[in-house]
């Protein structure tokens, strides 16, 4: 469920590419500060985007400085300075990674050894940010109940994840939260859950894991699924795109919004098209 929230590089200004990379490196350092060095290996693109979005929404200035780190000891790189927001986002990243690995283990997959790598960081995150940890855990329990209840509707299956993202946005935004921010994060959470389910369609059939698209349309190849039901599934995603655009237009950003607009209005639709085509995911470069 991680790695789907990406930018569209050909249509991104150089300044915003640099900002994204600085945020990526800054969030890596923030994870180390809040959860320990081992947890830094779990850094995701999704949380990097949340850092860009929430820093802008809260009016928290991103201070960029040139620094070295254990991964780049010789050549210093532009990195966003650690601040309270990025430290808590680092904790959120660690909490989500730990629960993702726990879910993988429950589904019969590998992950026990890897989860040990994040155990200390997870405990530190829970101790330092108990309200955030409790919030995430509460909605993940609801997600598990929904899946064990074999919800056949993709829209219903994604509801707990959508509500979790909305609650996370309220947690970070506080008094700056609004119906528009809640709607945007709600749709973003639903999209992440559904695009992951669609991407894992054939894999979940093979492993006999829960997948709402399998329950709704039956086991088949991805190609057959899209050929026979692509219009209906596409309508579901188009509805989410429309809601994201509408809510995004109602949100005032204190700083430049080019980066976040690029991800939401271009990167997310392009990633959806990739999954519909059944193409493998490409890694984004964060090297400078």
C-alpha positions in Angstrom: 0.0 0.0 0.0 3.0 2.3 -0.2 4.8 4.0 -3.0 1.9 5.0 -5.2 1.8 8.7 -4.5 4.3 10.1 -7.0 5.0 13.2 -9.0 4.9 13.6 -12.8 8.5 14.6 -13.5 8.2 15.9 -17.1 5.7 18.5 -15.8 7.4 19.4 -12.6 9.5 22.6 -12.3 13.2 22.2 -11.3 12.7 24.1 -8.1 10.0 21.7 -7.1 12.1 18.6 -7.9 14.7 20.1 -5.6 12.2 20.8 -2.9 10.8 17.2 -3.1 14.3 15.8 -2.8 15.1 18.1 0.1 11.9 17.0 1.9 12.7 13.3 1.2 16.2 13.6 2.8 14.8 15.8 5.6 12.1 13.3 6.4 14.7 10.5 6.4 16.7 12.5 9.1 13.4 13.2 11.0 12.6 9.5 11.2 16.1 9.0 12.7 15.4 11.7 15.2 11.9 10.4 16.3 12.2 6.6 15.8 15.9 5.7 15.6 18.3 5.1 12.8 17.1 1.7 11.8 13.6 3.0 11.0 15.0 5.3 8.3 15.1 2.4 5.8 11.3 2.5 5.8 11.0 6.0 4.3 8.2 6.1 1.7 7.3 8.5 -1.2 3.8 8.7 0.3 4.9 10.3 3.6 7.3 12.6 1.7 4.3 13.9 -0.2 2.4 14.3 3.1 5.3 16.3 4.3 5.1 18.7 1.3 1.3 19.0 1.6 1.1 19.4 5.4 4.0 21.9 5.6 2.2 24.0 3.1 -1.3 23.6 4.6 -0.1 24.5 8.1 2.1 27.4 6.9 5.2 25.7 8.3 8.2 27.0 6.3 10.6 24.4 5.0 14.2 25.5 5.8 16.7 23.8 3.4 20.3 23.4 4.4 23.2 21.6 2.8 24.3 18.6 5.0 26.0 15.3 4.8 24.6 12.0 6.2 25.7 8.4 6.6 24.5 7.8 3.0 26.3 10.8 1.6 29.3 11.4 3.7 31.5 13.2 1.0 29.1 15.4 -0.9 26.6 17.5 1.0 23.1 17.6 -0.2 20.2 20.1 0.2 18.0 18.7 3.0 15.0 20.1 4.8 15.8 20.9 8.4 14.1 18.8 11.0 11.1 20.4 12.6 8.3 19.1 14.9 6.0 18.4 12.0 8.5 16.3 10.1 9.5 14.4 13.3 5.8 13.4 13.8 5.4 12.5 10.2 8.5 10.3 10.6 6.8 8.6 13.4 3.7 8.1 11.2 5.8 6.6 8.5 7.3 4.1 11.0 3.9 3.2 12.5 2.4 2.5 9.1 5.4 0.5 7.9 5.3 -1.7 11.0 1.6 -2.4 10.7 2.0 -3.1 6.9 4.7 -5.7 7.7 2.4 -7.2 10.4 -0.4 -7.4 7.8 2.0 -9.1 5.4 2.9 -11.7 8.0 -0.8 -12.4 8.7 -1.4 -13.0 5.0 1.3 -15.6 5.0 4.0 -13.5 3.5 7.5 -12.8 4.5 8.3 -10.0 6.8 9.0 -11.3 10.3 12.7 -10.6 10.0 12.2 -7.2 8.5 9.6 -6.2 11.1 12.2 -6.8 13.8 14.2 -4.0 12.2 11.4 -1.5 12.9 10.3 -2.8 16.3 12.3 -0.3 18.4 11.3 2.6 16.2 7.6 1.6 16.4 7.8 1.5 20.2 9.5 4.9 20.3 6.8 6.3 18.0 4.0 5.0 20.1 5.6 6.4 23.3 6.3 9.8 21.9 3.1 10.2 19.9 0.4 8.1 21.7 -2.5 10.0 20.2 -1.3 9.5 16.6 -0.5 5.8 17.3 -3.9 5.2 18.8 -5.6 6.9 15.9 -3.9 4.7 13.3 -4.4 1.5 15.2 -8.1 2.2 15.7 -8.7 2.6 11.9 -6.5 -0.3 11.0 -8.6 -2.5 13.3 -11.7 -1.3 11.5 -10.0 -2.1 8.2 -9.2 -5.6 9.4 -12.8 -6.1 10.5 -14.1 -4.9 7.1 -11.8 -7.3 5.2 -12.7 -10.3 7.5 -16.3 -9.5 6.9 -15.5 -10.0 3.2 -16.9 -6.7 2.0 -17.4 -7.2 -1.7 -17.8 -3.5 -2.6 -14.5 -1.8 -3.3 -16.0 1.4 -2.2 -17.0 0.0 1.2 -13.8 -2.0 1.6 -11.7 1.2 1.3 -13.9 3.2 3.8 -11.7 2.6 6.9 -8.5 3.6 5.1 -10.2 6.7 3.7 -11.5 7.7 7.2 -8.0 7.1 8.7 -6.4 9.5 6.2 -9.1 12.1 7.0 -8.5 11.7 10.8 -4.7 11.9 10.2 -5.2 15.2 8.4 -7.4 16.5 11.2 -4.7 15.5 13.7 -2.0 17.4 12.0 -4.0 20.4 10.8 -5.9 21.1 14.0 -7.8 24.4 13.7 -6.7 24.7 10.0 -8.7 21.6 9.1 -11.8 22.2 6.9 -14.4 20.2 4.9 -12.1 20.7 1.9 -9.0 19.3 3.6 -11.0 16.4 5.1 -12.5 15.6 1.7 -9.1 15.7 0.0 -7.5 13.4 2.5 -10.5 11.1 2.6 -10.3 10.6 -1.2 -6.6 10.2 -1.1 -6.8 7.4 1.5 -9.5 5.7 -0.5 -7.5 6.0 -3.7 -4.3 4.5 -2.1 -6.3 1.5 -0.8 -8.1 0.8 -4.1 -5.1 1.3 -6.4 -3.1 -1.1 -4.2 -5.9 -3.7 -4.4 -6.2 -3.3 -8.1 -2.4 -3.6 -8.5 -2.4 -6.8 -6.4 -5.4 -8.3 -8.1 -3.7 -11.4 -9.6 -1.2 -11.8 -6.7 -4.1 -11.9 -4.2 -5.9 -14.5 -6.3 -2.8 -16.7 -6.3 -2.2 -16.3 -2.5 -6.0 -16.4 -1.7 -5.8 -13.1 0.1 -8.7 -10.7 0.5 -9.3 -8.4 -2.5 -12.5 -6.4 -3.0 -12.1 -6.5 -6.8 -11.9 -10.3 -6.8 -15.0 -10.6 -4.6 -16.9 -8.1 -6.8 -15.9 -9.4 -10.2 -14.6 -12.9 -9.6 -11.1 -14.4 -10.3 -9.6 -13.6 -13.6 -6.5 -12.2 -15.2 -6.0 -8.4 -14.8 -6.4 -8.1 -18.6 -9.8 -9.8 -18.5 -10.9 -7.7 -15.5 -10.1 -4.4 -17.2 -11.5 -5.6 -20.5 -14.9 -6.6 -19.0 -15.2 -4.2 -16.1 -12.7 -1.4 -16.8 -15.4 1.2 -17.5 -17.1 0.5 -14.1 -13.8 0.5 -12.2 -12.6 3.6 -14.1 -15.8 5.4 -13.0 -14.9 4.7 -9.4 -11.5 6.2 -9.8 -12.7 9.1 -11.9 -15.2 10.0 -9.1 -12.2 10.1 -6.7 -10.2 12.3 -9.1 -13.1 14.7 -9.4 -13.5 15.0 -5.6 -9.8 15.6 -5.2 -9.7 18.4 -7.7 -12.8 20.0 -6.3 -11.5 19.9 -2.7 -8.0 21.0 -3.7 -9.4 24.1 -5.5 -11.1 25.2 -2.2 -7.9 25.0 -0.1 -5.7 28.1 0.4 -2.0 27.4 0.5 0.4 29.9 2.1 3.2 28.9 -0.1 3.7 27.8 -3.7 1.5 24.8 -4.5 3.1 23.6 -7.8 4.6 20.5 -6.2 1.4 19.2 -4.5 -0.8 20.1 -7.5 1.6 18.1 -9.7 1.3 15.0 -7.5 -2.5 15.2 -7.0 -3.6 16.4 -10.5 -1.0 14.6 -12.6 1.0 12.0 -10.7 -2.0 10.2 -9.2 -3.9 9.8 -12.5 -0.8 8.7 -14.3 -0.1 6.0 -11.6 -3.7 4.9 -12.0 -3.3 4.5 -15.7 -0.1 2.5 -15.1 -1.9 0.0 -12.9 -4.8 -0.3 -15.4 -2.2 -1.1 -18.1 -0.6 -3.7 -15.8 2.9 -2.2 -16.2 5.5 -2.7 -13.4 6.2 0.2 -11.0 9.3 2.3 -11.8 11.4 3.7 -9.0 11.6 7.5 -8.8 15.1 9.0 -8.5 15.7 11.1 -5.4 19.4 11.6 -6.2 20.8 15.0 -6.6 
